[in-house]
């Protein structure tokens, strides 16, 4: 199914009608309606065809490894900003953190986040959460890989986030854009998917 020329094709029936969000076409769908039940031991069928987006395979990896839930923002427009809640939930899933009910409380108990806030998440906030999670995982280590971390806008990175941005950048887990990091910019679903699959 092609959602009216937006370049995104979804395998299956017309699960939902494309809706306008911030001037863009965004297709919402329920996985249960378009994903065939996978047999035991098989990976679920990724419901989106490759539309050429640079983060397509990162999202596909998250989905096929069971890290995304039905209705996840990662399965819609990858160029739209991601909420703090969506990032935190997926981060816990990627690192196999189990919890009962409140995933935000779990992240706070672990020290991944310091307070409960709504809204979108900035690039520097996502870097800090990723770094804090990595430091708690004894099986995960950041190896210096020669990545650049002397960003032209480095002075605008908040003090509490500078170590995270530096170390993740050195390990090539993070990278900027044309020499800039854009710490205050909201991280998009595509950027978050790339970060979470490093």
Secondary structure, DSSP 8 states (H G I E B T S, - for coil): -B-SSSS-BBSSS--S--EEETTEEE----HHHHS----TT------B-----TTHHHHHHHHHTT---TT-GGGS-TTSB-BHHHHHHHHHHHTT---SS-HHHHHHHHTS-SS---SB-BHHHHHHHHHHHHHH-TT------------TTGGGS-HHHHHHHHHHHHTTSS--BTTB--TTSB-BHHHHHHHHT-
